[in-house]
Amino acid sequence: MTDIPAPAHIRAIAPYQAGKPIEELAREYGLDPAGIVKLASNENPLGCSGRVRAALGEAVDALHGRYPDANGFDLKASLAMRHQVPASWVTLGNGSNDLLELASLALLDEGTSAVYAQHAFVVYRLSTQARGARHLMVPARDYGHDLDAMLEAIADDTRLVFIANPNNPTGTHVPGARVRAFLESVRERHADRVTVLLDEAYDEYLDPDERVDSTRWVREFPNLIVTRTFSKAYGLAGLRVGYALAQPALTDLLNRVRQPFNVNILAQIAARVALDDTDFLAQTYALNKTGRAQLQEGFAALGLDYVPSHTNFVLVRVGDAARVNDQLLRQGVIVRPVAGDGLPEHLRVSIGLPGENTRLLDALKSVLQA
Ligand SMILES: Cc1ncc(COP(=O)(O)O)c(C=O)c1O
């Protein structure tokens, strides 16, 4: 390969490994795509809601060769209403991943650092590395965020702290009161010099008594960014749309580094419809809760340790995860190896439809007993 000059911190990046697409596995192993089960990318097994599908059909008329609304007026208005904040506090993203990137672009450079937890969402590391900033990875406690240690890890040059709540790939959750106490401590010690990005991609899967009104915290803390996504419970992963809530000073910074047309027309339309489809969201939550119990009970029956999940996936310890993963692939079951997250003995299994979960458990049983 030609040696093109590039900064050392870019060369040091290990690119993001996405879940294997069904078509790729079918090609590689000569399998029928229709028989493949994919439980690898924490998608909604119901797809998107019927109302969204209908709206998208009509929305094709809105394409007509024009750019999308660069400021996403209608979607921001819906989100502002939902969260009871001014629309000027909302930033839209091409998935919430985009917003993580925007935060790192706006706040980090080579003289700064970001704090995040071991086994936290890998994009925190990737976007910190891409800016050439130092990354301060804090050891996990019980697979989750150790907020006390993260507070202590904040250095003079730290500008950004990432918290995934719930976390991917471990499925852990930090109770709201602990997150709030962390926000208070960060402000007390560092005022607004350090921004906390609270990534709530899986918020809709929490039980009602675990949920907090983090929007209220956004009103209280000028150094807080809360991100959410339409990719998971809303089932719009393929359209790429997420959003951030933050006070004007931070929102202004995010907006400076945002691509002008970062959220496409169909995504903007679908997200507005999805936001109002509370029946679909309730159905998704209920299906996930049952599927989570099914998988966790199934893992226990196989004698496998798992991390109790607060999300739409379960992290399970299988021993030689690379071997088990390969055997599962041969049986047409795609899950997610997480060795790159420092978990070489685990696999992350997204919660699917009941029949898909059974396929995975049966395949796992046959692999482990072989
Ligand atoms: C914790 C967490 N944050 C953010 C994202 C980004 O998702 P999206 O860009 O689809 O919103 C993911 C995706 O898996 C995630 O697990």
The ligand as an ORCA input file, in Angstrom:
! r2SCAN-3c Opt
* xyz 0 1
  C     -23.992      3.794     23.338
  C     -24.201      4.145     21.915
  N     -24.186      5.438     21.568
  C     -24.371      5.820     20.293
  C     -24.561      4.902     19.297
  C     -24.689      5.404     17.904
  O     -25.849      5.021     17.302
  P     -26.503      5.852     16.124
  O     -25.409      6.609     15.441
  O     -27.127      4.835     15.248
  O     -27.472      6.782     16.775
  C     -24.573      3.544     19.592
  C     -24.746      2.540     18.521
  O     -24.644      1.369     18.670
  C     -24.389      3.157     20.939
  O     -24.388      1.872     21.276
*
